[in-house]
Every structure is written in C-alpha cells, then in structure tokens.
Amino acid sequence: MSSRDDPIKAILVMTIDKWDHDGTPEAVRNNFRKALDCHTPAMGGTLYASDSEQYIGHDTCKSRQCTRCGSRGTLD
C-alpha cells in the first residue's frame, strides 16, 4: 500500500515538516515514522518461495497511529 492508496499516509508525508522536529514528542514522531514504513521493505519481511515463484511479505509496524495496524487493534 502506497501513500497514494492511503490518505492518512499521504497527509503524514505532506506535513512531515510540521511534526518531524524537536518540538514534537519523540514517541509521536517514532509512531508516525513507523506508520509511514508499514508494509514496506524498511520494516523487513519474510521470503516465501516455491519451485516456480517467490513472494516477500513485508512486516507491519504494529503502531496505534497506523491506519492498517491501529484499526486492527481497535477491532480486537
């Protein structure tokens, strides 16, 4: 999922200069960064392979601020 597919990620990217500075608490910045990296190679992943094909499953961030991981936690 790219930032084009997720409006919250797009907003975080467009406003990075507003929240990524020393005046914002470090925990908030870390969670926003993790949400931006969710399901990307930056988070790492697992390689699944067979004789004919392979797939890399990228890891999730598990952040409450992430639109993907946070909503799953809310439902649980």
Legacy VTK file of the C-alpha trace (Angstrom):
# vtk DataFile Version 3.0
C-alpha trace
ASCII
DATASET POLYDATA
POINTS 76 float
0.000 0.000 0.000
1.495 3.287 -1.045
0.782 6.723 0.348
-1.408 7.328 -2.722
-3.673 4.473 -1.605
-3.845 5.660 1.992
-4.915 9.277 2.599
-3.541 9.314 6.170
-0.073 8.321 4.952
-0.318 10.974 2.250
-1.120 13.600 4.887
1.821 12.473 7.040
4.146 12.745 4.041
2.847 16.203 3.067
3.125 17.546 6.633
6.397 15.917 7.698
7.961 19.342 8.297
5.191 20.147 10.816
5.641 17.070 13.056
9.217 15.833 12.493
11.118 18.269 14.723
12.332 18.535 18.323
9.107 20.232 19.481
7.083 17.063 18.845
7.405 14.274 21.430
9.771 11.512 20.331
7.116 8.814 20.837
4.763 10.592 18.424
7.478 11.001 15.806
8.506 7.343 16.126
4.931 6.127 15.691
4.338 8.368 12.675
7.581 7.141 11.087
6.630 3.517 11.770
3.198 4.104 10.211
4.869 5.534 7.095
7.167 2.497 6.843
4.414 -0.089 7.444
4.366 -2.876 4.837
7.482 -1.553 3.108
10.974 -3.036 2.806
12.072 -0.642 5.572
10.184 -2.808 8.109
11.786 -6.020 6.864
9.955 -9.079 5.668
9.830 -12.788 5.067
10.645 -14.525 1.801
8.194 -17.215 0.753
9.429 -19.329 -2.145
8.386 -22.356 -4.134
9.977 -24.019 -7.127
8.263 -21.648 -9.550
7.814 -18.339 -7.723
8.708 -16.244 -4.701
6.942 -13.618 -2.625
8.252 -11.201 0.002
5.740 -10.495 2.762
6.665 -7.156 4.332
6.204 -6.785 8.073
3.729 -4.484 9.785
4.579 -1.671 12.198
2.029 -2.558 14.908
1.612 1.138 15.695
-1.671 2.521 17.008
-1.340 5.507 14.670
-1.138 3.298 11.589
-4.353 3.109 9.580
-3.753 -0.562 8.925
-2.370 -1.847 12.239
-4.189 0.530 14.553
-7.625 -0.255 13.177
-6.973 -3.969 13.595
-6.002 -3.370 17.227
-9.159 -1.362 17.775
-11.301 -4.182 16.409
-9.525 -6.765 18.596
LINES 1 77
76 0 1 2 3 4 5 6 7 8 9 10 11 12 13 14 15 16 17 18 19 20 21 22 23 24 25 26 27 28 29 30 31 32 33 34 35 36 37 38 39 40 41 42 43 44 45 46 47 48 49 50 51 52 53 54 55 56 57 58 59 60 61 62 63 64 65 66 67 68 69 70 71 72 73 74 75
